[in-house]
Amino acid sequence: MPLSEDEQRILSEIEQQLYETDPSLAHGIADTTVYSDAYRHLRRGIVLFIVGMVMMIGTLHITFWLSAVGVVIMFGSAVSIEANARRMGKAGLDQLAQSMRASGVRDYLGNRNSRMRDRFRKDDT
């Protein structure tokens, strides 16, 4: 059911006030989707898989046990990747791919990096 013109005007006024009073909250809400939590865990699983693989290959000549720990890390992260890919589902993966295509991967990652820099930058006040 579409909103009436009055309802749309009221919503746009509320949105404008939110952007004026708390822009960081407004941007955080705008960037958050249903799939953002699963996507964050999916990225973490991929990074852990790569760390486990490097650990397995890098420590194989030192001792078998450290390589076995790398294999366990790889297995756990593979289970996490699979579970979070299922949580995202086809619609979530399609939405992620579409947003990356629309903005470009470099812009997407650059935006994340600038937000991290802004988050850890000390205030001059």
Stockholm file with secondary structure:
# STOCKHOLM 1.0

chainA/1-125         MPLSEDEQRILSEIEQQLYETDPSLAHGIADTTVYSDAYRHLRRGIVLFIVGMVMMIGTLHITFWLSAVGVVIMFGSAVSIEANARRMGKAGLDQLAQSMRASGVRDYLGNRNSRMRDRFRKDDT
#=GR chainA/1-125 SS CCCCHHHHHHHHHHHHHHHHHCHHHHHHHHHCCTTHHHHHHHHHHHHHHHHHHHHHHHHTTTCHHHHHHHHHHHHHHHHHHHHHHHHHHHHHHHHHHHHHHHHCHHHHHHHHHHHHHHHHSCCCC
#=GC SS_cons         CCCCHHHHHHHHHHHHHHHHHCHHHHHHHHHCCTTHHHHHHHHHHHHHHHHHHHHHHHHTTTCHHHHHHHHHHHHHHHHHHHHHHHHHHHHHHHHHHHHHHHHCHHHHHHHHHHHHHHHHSCCCC
//
